[in-house]
Amino acid sequence: MIKKTFNYVNMLFAVSLSIFSLNIIASSLNPNEYFPLIFVCLGFSNTLLGINLLNNHKKILSFCSFILAAFMFITVGSKIIFS
């Protein structure tokens, strides 16, 4: 049940991020305003992927996924703090 929930949430993030990115490209909006939202969605997706990999006993891949998610969250934090 939990694995299905993770897959549904991850799919939701992937689809919404794709639609949102295409909307930014199609319109003439400034992508710098939406930078934190895109990276937060990617960070949550990587976090969920890391949890899923950890449940499947793939510790090295899970660790790499968590490092990538942390990088995305730190990037968003620094963008918000320094702007």
matplotlib code that plots the C-alpha trace (Angstrom):
import matplotlib.pyplot as plt

x = [0.0, 2.8, 4.7, 1.7, 1.2, 4.8, 4.5, 1.3, 2.8, 6.0, 3.9, 1.9, 5.1, 6.5, 3.3, 2.7, 6.3, 6.2, 3.0, 4.2, 7.5, 5.8, 3.6, 6.6, 8.2, 5.0, 4.3, 6.7, 7.0, 10.2, 11.5, 13.5, 10.2, 9.3, 12.8, 12.1, 8.9, 10.5, 13.4, 11.2, 9.1, 12.3, 13.6, 10.4, 10.5, 14.1, 13.2, 10.4, 12.6, 15.2, 12.7, 11.5, 15.0, 15.7, 12.7, 14.1, 17.4, 19.4, 21.3, 23.9, 21.3, 19.1, 22.0, 22.8, 19.1, 19.0, 22.2, 20.7, 17.4, 19.4, 21.3, 18.0, 16.6, 19.8, 19.7, 16.2, 17.0, 20.0, 17.9, 15.2, 17.7, 19.9, 17.1]
y = [0.0, 2.4, 1.6, 2.4, 5.7, 6.6, 5.7, 7.8, 10.8, 10.6, 10.3, 13.3, 15.4, 14.3, 15.1, 18.4, 19.5, 18.6, 20.6, 23.5, 23.6, 23.5, 26.3, 28.5, 27.8, 28.6, 31.8, 34.7, 34.4, 34.9, 31.5, 32.9, 33.5, 29.8, 28.4, 27.5, 25.7, 23.5, 22.6, 21.8, 19.4, 17.8, 17.5, 15.9, 13.4, 12.5, 12.1, 9.7, 7.8, 7.5, 6.2, 3.7, 2.5, 2.3, 0.0, -2.2, -2.5, -0.5, 1.6, 3.2, 4.3, 5.6, 7.6, 9.2, 10.1, 11.7, 13.7, 14.9, 15.9, 17.7, 19.6, 20.7, 21.8, 23.7, 25.4, 26.6, 27.8, 29.8, 31.3, 32.4, 33.7, 35.7, 37.2]
z = [0.0, 0.9, -2.2, -4.4, -2.6, -3.2, -6.9, -7.2, -5.5, -7.5, -10.8, -9.7, -9.1, -12.5, -14.5, -12.7, -13.1, -16.8, -17.4, -15.3, -17.2, -20.6, -19.4, -18.5, -21.9, -23.8, -22.0, -21.6, -17.9, -16.0, -15.1, -12.1, -10.3, -10.5, -9.9, -6.2, -7.0, -9.7, -7.5, -4.5, -6.7, -7.9, -4.4, -3.2, -6.1, -5.3, -1.6, -2.4, -4.8, -2.1, 0.4, -2.2, -2.9, 0.8, 1.2, -1.6, 0.2, -2.3, 0.1, -2.2, -4.7, -1.9, -0.4, -3.8, -4.2, -0.8, -1.5, -4.8, -3.0, -0.3, -3.0, -4.6, -1.2, -0.3, -3.8, -3.1, 0.4, -0.9, -3.7, -1.2, 1.4, -1.0, -3.0]

ax = plt.figure().add_subplot(projection="3d")
ax.plot(x, y, z, "-o")
ax.set_aspect("equal")
plt.show()
